[in-house]
Amino acid sequence: MASGARGTGDAGEGEWLKVAELKAMAGAQDPHVKEVDNLTLRRFLRARGQDVSKASAMLLKFVAWRRDAVPGGIIPAERVRAELSHKMASMCGVDRAGRPVLLVFPANHFSANRDMAGFKRYIIYLLDNICARIPRGQEKFLCIVDLKGWGYANCDVRAYIAAIEIMQNYYPERLGKALMIHVPYIFMKLWKMVQPFIDANTKDKFVFIDNKKLEDTLRRELDESQVPEIYGGKLAHVPLG
């Protein structure tokens, strides 16, 4: 699906029938599927092009993963306190479509200090928090990935692949668009290594913005009142913590 948003009320009767079919098919193999709401089921369907069998396989992996990765249903901030202290992400207003905005600062992540289990928990914490801010009538969020200051010390292919795989496998149809800004030339070499692990649907949502077009791009995506202070706007961004 393209990066544009879809509301909760635009599914046709045929799609809801497929949602019911998906719930029955996957539920027959794992009773925990009944705890998954219909809008989430619909996102798994859309992520697999309305193929119920493929969506069922994806959904079953998600339910098993969620049970293991988030046994209490939520990851408390205390469990990712070390990662939060690096201020790698902030919540920052909404875009013109009403989608919440997530700011990510990869230059604050250092591969030498990374604990993979802790990093994965942090990504789940991050995605759970931004998804919780998505208002009724929306299903997606906008991400601004600010690579200013990024260098070799921040290069962490394994962590980036892990983050993308968690997002595309377990949070399907949640990312609306990822604006990649202040991109240094050396990052593009790493991106070539990461790209093969990104599915086509997700890959289309990463948009690399030329520095000269940054101001115009932000004002096209965001109302003037929603442009972060660090980009010349009026909105303060709040580090996740």
C-alpha positions as CSV (number, residue, x, y, z in Angstrom):
1,M,0.0,0.0,0.0
2,A,1.2,3.5,-0.7
3,S,2.2,5.8,2.1
4,G,-1.1,7.6,2.2
5,A,-3.3,7.0,5.2
6,R,-6.4,4.8,5.2
7,G,-9.2,5.5,7.7
8,T,-10.9,2.9,9.8
9,G,-14.2,3.2,7.9
10,D,-13.2,2.7,4.3
11,A,-13.1,-1.1,4.2
12,G,-15.6,-2.8,2.0
13,E,-17.8,-5.7,3.1
14,G,-15.6,-8.1,1.3
15,E,-12.6,-7.1,3.3
16,W,-14.4,-7.5,6.6
17,L,-15.5,-11.0,5.5
18,K,-11.9,-11.8,4.9
19,V,-11.1,-10.5,8.4
20,A,-13.6,-13.0,9.8
21,E,-12.1,-15.7,7.6
22,L,-8.6,-14.8,8.9
23,K,-9.7,-14.8,12.5
24,A,-11.3,-18.3,12.0
25,M,-8.3,-19.7,10.1
26,A,-5.6,-18.5,12.5
27,G,-7.8,-18.9,15.6
28,A,-8.1,-22.6,14.8
29,Q,-4.3,-22.9,15.3
30,D,-3.9,-20.5,18.2
31,P,-6.8,-19.5,20.5
32,H,-4.9,-16.3,21.5
33,V,-5.9,-14.9,18.1
34,K,-9.3,-14.1,19.5
35,E,-7.6,-11.4,21.6
36,V,-6.5,-9.5,18.4
37,D,-8.9,-6.8,17.4
38,N,-10.4,-6.6,13.9
39,L,-8.5,-3.5,12.8
40,T,-5.2,-5.2,13.6
41,L,-6.4,-8.3,11.7
42,R,-7.2,-6.0,8.7
43,R,-3.7,-4.6,8.8
44,F,-2.2,-8.1,8.5
45,L,-4.5,-8.8,5.6
46,R,-3.5,-5.6,3.8
47,A,0.2,-6.3,4.5
48,R,-0.3,-9.6,2.6
49,G,-2.3,-8.3,-0.3
50,Q,-5.6,-9.7,1.0
51,D,-4.3,-13.2,0.9
52,V,-5.9,-14.9,3.9
53,S,-3.5,-17.8,4.1
54,K,-0.4,-15.6,4.0
55,A,-2.0,-13.2,6.5
56,S,-2.8,-16.1,8.8
57,A,0.8,-17.3,8.7
58,M,2.0,-13.8,9.5
59,L,-0.5,-13.3,12.2
60,L,0.3,-16.6,14.0
61,K,4.0,-15.6,14.0
62,F,3.0,-12.2,15.5
63,V,0.9,-13.8,18.3
64,A,3.6,-16.2,19.3
65,W,6.2,-13.5,19.1
66,R,4.2,-11.0,21.2
67,R,3.5,-13.6,23.8
68,D,7.3,-14.2,24.2
69,A,8.6,-10.7,23.6
70,V,6.0,-8.8,25.7
71,P,4.8,-11.4,28.2
72,G,3.0,-8.8,30.3
73,G,1.4,-7.0,27.4
74,I,3.6,-4.0,27.9
75,I,7.2,-3.1,28.3
76,P,7.7,-0.7,31.3
77,A,10.1,2.2,30.9
78,E,12.3,0.7,33.6
79,R,13.2,-2.2,31.4
80,V,14.6,0.2,28.7
81,R,16.0,2.9,30.9
82,A,19.5,2.6,29.6
83,E,18.3,3.0,26.0
84,L,16.0,5.9,26.9
85,S,18.9,7.7,28.4
86,H,20.5,8.0,25.0
87,K,17.6,10.2,23.7
88,M,17.4,8.4,20.4
89,A,13.7,9.3,19.8
90,S,11.1,11.9,20.6
91,M,7.4,12.3,20.1
92,C,6.5,15.5,18.2
93,G,3.0,16.6,17.3
94,V,1.0,15.4,14.3
95,D,1.3,15.7,10.5
96,R,-1.4,17.3,8.2
97,A,-3.2,13.9,8.0
98,G,-3.5,13.8,11.8
99,R,-0.8,11.0,12.2
100,P,1.5,11.3,15.2
101,V,5.1,12.2,14.4
102,L,8.1,10.2,15.7
103,L,11.5,11.8,15.6
104,V,14.5,9.4,15.5
105,F,18.1,10.4,16.0
106,P,20.4,7.5,14.9
107,A,23.6,9.6,15.8
108,N,22.7,9.0,19.4
109,H,23.0,5.2,19.0
110,F,26.5,3.8,19.3
111,S,27.1,0.2,18.2
112,A,29.9,-0.4,20.7
113,N,27.4,0.1,23.6
114,R,24.5,-1.8,22.1
115,D,22.9,-4.8,23.8
116,M,20.8,-6.5,21.2
117,A,18.2,-7.8,23.6
118,G,17.8,-4.4,25.2
119,F,17.7,-2.7,21.8
120,K,14.9,-4.9,20.6
121,R,12.9,-4.2,23.8
122,Y,13.5,-0.5,23.2
123,I,12.2,-0.8,19.6
124,I,9.0,-2.5,20.8
125,Y,8.6,0.1,23.6
126,L,9.0,2.8,20.9
127,L,6.5,1.3,18.5
128,D,4.0,0.6,21.2
129,N,4.2,4.2,22.4
130,I,3.8,5.8,19.0
131,C,1.0,3.4,18.0
132,A,-0.8,4.2,21.2
133,R,-0.9,7.9,20.1
134,I,-2.5,7.1,16.8
135,P,-6.0,8.7,17.0
136,R,-9.3,7.0,16.0
137,G,-9.7,7.2,12.3
138,Q,-6.0,6.8,11.6
139,E,-3.8,3.7,11.6
140,K,-0.3,5.1,10.8
141,F,2.4,7.4,12.0
142,L,5.0,9.6,10.3
143,C,8.6,9.1,11.2
144,I,11.4,11.7,10.7
145,V,14.8,10.0,10.8
146,D,17.4,12.8,11.4
147,L,20.9,11.5,10.6
148,K,22.7,14.8,11.4
149,G,26.0,13.9,13.0
150,W,25.8,10.2,12.0
151,G,29.2,8.6,11.5
152,Y,31.0,5.2,11.6
153,A,30.6,5.0,15.4
154,N,26.9,4.9,14.9
155,C,26.9,2.3,12.1
156,D,25.1,-0.8,13.3
157,V,23.7,-2.9,10.5
158,R,22.4,-5.7,12.8
159,A,20.5,-3.2,14.9
160,Y,18.9,-1.5,12.0
161,I,17.9,-4.7,10.4
162,A,16.4,-5.9,13.7
163,A,14.4,-2.7,14.1
164,I,13.0,-2.8,10.5
165,E,12.1,-6.5,10.8
166,I,10.3,-5.9,14.0
167,M,8.3,-3.0,12.4
168,Q,7.4,-4.7,9.2
169,N,6.7,-8.2,10.6
170,Y,4.9,-7.3,13.8
171,Y,3.6,-3.8,13.2
172,P,2.3,-4.0,9.6
173,E,0.7,-1.0,8.0
174,R,1.6,1.2,10.9
175,L,4.4,3.3,9.2
176,G,2.9,5.9,6.9
177,K,6.2,7.4,5.8
178,A,9.8,7.8,7.0
179,L,11.5,11.0,6.0
180,M,15.2,10.5,5.9
181,I,16.9,13.9,6.5
182,H,20.4,15.3,6.9
183,V,21.7,12.1,5.3
184,P,25.5,11.8,5.1
185,Y,27.0,10.2,2.0
186,I,28.5,7.4,4.0
187,F,25.1,6.3,5.3
188,M,24.1,5.4,1.8
189,K,26.7,2.6,1.8
190,L,25.1,1.1,4.9
191,W,21.6,1.6,3.4
192,K,22.6,-0.7,0.5
193,M,23.3,-3.5,3.0
194,V,20.1,-2.9,4.9
195,Q,17.8,-2.6,1.8
196,P,17.6,-6.4,1.0
197,F,16.0,-7.0,4.4
198,I,13.2,-4.5,3.7
199,D,10.1,-5.7,1.9
200,A,8.9,-3.8,-1.1
201,N,5.9,-2.3,0.7
202,T,8.0,-0.9,3.5
203,K,10.9,0.2,1.3
204,D,8.6,2.5,-0.7
205,K,7.8,4.4,2.6
206,F,11.5,5.6,3.1
207,V,11.9,8.9,1.4
208,F,15.3,10.6,1.3
209,I,15.1,14.3,1.5
210,D,17.7,16.6,0.0
211,N,18.9,19.3,2.5
212,K,17.9,22.1,0.2
213,K,14.3,20.7,0.1
214,L,14.0,20.0,3.9
215,E,12.2,23.2,4.8
216,D,9.6,22.9,2.0
217,T,9.2,19.1,2.7
218,L,8.5,19.7,6.4
219,R,6.0,22.4,5.7
220,R,4.2,20.3,3.2
221,E,4.0,17.4,5.6
222,L,3.3,19.4,8.8
223,D,1.2,22.4,9.7
224,E,3.4,25.4,10.7
225,S,2.3,24.9,14.3
226,Q,3.6,21.3,14.2
227,V,7.1,21.9,12.8
228,P,9.7,21.1,15.5
229,E,11.7,23.9,17.0
230,I,15.0,22.2,15.9
231,Y,13.8,22.7,12.2
232,G,12.8,26.4,12.7
233,G,9.3,25.7,13.9
234,K,7.5,26.3,17.2
235,L,6.8,22.9,18.5
236,A,9.0,21.4,21.2
237,H,9.9,17.8,20.8
238,V,9.7,15.6,23.9
239,P,12.3,12.9,24.3
240,L,10.7,9.5,24.9
241,G,11.2,8.4,28.5
